Amino acid sequence: ALTGALLLGGTAAPALGTPQEQDLHDVVPAPESVRPDPGSTFELTRHTKIRAAGEAAPVGEHLAGLLRPSTGFPIPVSRGQVKDGAIALSLDGRDLGPEGYRLDVDDDVVRLSAQTPTGLFRGVQTLRQLLPPAIESRTEQPGPWTVPGGEIVDRPRFGHRSAMLDVARHFFDVEQVKRYIDQLAQYKINRLHLHLTDDQGWRLEIESWPRLTEHGGSTEVGGGPGGFYTQAEYTEIVEYAASRHMVVIPEIDLPGHTNAALSSYAELNCDGVAPPLYTGIEVGFSSLCVDKEITYRFVEDVIREVAALTPGEYLHIGGDEAHSTTDEDYRKFMQRVVPMVAKYGKTAVGWHEYAKAAPPAGAVVQYWGTENADPLLPEAVARGNRILVSPANKSYLDQKYHEGTELGLQWAGLTEVADAYGWDPGSYLRGVPEEAVLGVEAPLWSETLETSDHIEFMAFPRLPAIAELGWSQAEHHDWESFSRRLAAQGPRWEHQGIDFYRSEQVPWP
Ligand code: TNX
């Protein structure tokens, strides 16, 4: 009889080969507080329901969409009372802020609460990581689907944790950008900075200057066909990001990095002659013509159209590596252009050189150097600028991991996972107190990257490292702990089809 019960799959002890249960601590980025209750475990079964009403309902649907393919369970989402066997999402969380959440797991119920749908969405990312890695598969898997008991209370250290994708050097289409958005959202990244224009390509349709994309979007590094987003496609990206509780920050890089625009409209050049399109990877050779009035009509048209497509607060105007613009011209240009951003209702962001033009209080200065200081920064802080920290030798996802890495550049230095993790955005820059730090960004430049596989190999596992520096409290930054928790992410990426860099620094299972 006993043998029969086992064969019939009763409630006997787990069979050999049953995946090891998750630990409540195995979460990236590390939560603010974790209190395991070793005596309890929730099991997701074919009877599990999600309870979510009102504004919580879309997050509940999102969670159900993540859980159904691998479990094969129906997992209905409905309003109503929390009963046994339910995952309950509610907006009754107090003192959790705009992105915080509380997750309570016992034998019968998973309770996720927050003050905002965004907080619930962040909590859903934590819950995913507490289920076995096979939950990430898009095909039905055997289970069992357990969640360790206990309580997590969590909220971010910085309100800004962004990733940048360069779609100008190589173009990535809407589906590729959505794929990256989903990957970023898992690590609680809340802003996506899109580098939309550069010497090699202009990637966003501007209705008043159509040749920018017709001509300026027609190639890319290496001479491939390039591409661009129509305004409708761009809006699709913005809305998809919003559904992942992520805000898009568009960047139009000015006054340098503009060969694609200069090639599209001869009248934007000081000599009236349009240069050819450019498919190499040099920087610093192009500049809009600072002394021509048409330059400012052009820039204002672009800023107006981009602002109209942008529900988010920020608009990035580049400003980096303007090596063929004199300092005097650079200031002249920026002093006319920065106010245009405010005129169309947005807050300006620029690479740190634009601090030379003394942007107004509230404007964001993005540090991309490799030193832990810049003379422009203390002045910027004194003016009331917010500093976005993205040191090239720490947070740049395009830098090679080691000499032999086939993709990437190495001008800022080789960047292994421990290098990406081993610094503190709150205290990194001399003369910049933590209160002036808006947050942290992980930029991914695409001179050498052509496919989603390439993006993923460079971003994983360094993106989660930067995400943890931005989300988790400084006292939780600890390489031993991080590298162990990161290792547990590897099998999840395998189920998601992410081809990541298997750094020898990380104890992958
Ligand atoms: C510097 S960082 C650049 C980009 C390049 C990148 C390559 C910055 C603001 N500008 O134009 O793509 O290096 O790593």
Boltz pocket constraint, residues with backbone or C-beta under 6 A from the ligand:
constraints:
  - pocket:
      binder: B
      contacts: [[A, 283], [A, 320], [A, 321], [A, 351], [A, 368], [A, 392], [A, 396], [A, 398], [A, 409], [A, 445], [A, 446], [A, 447]]
      max_distance: 6.0
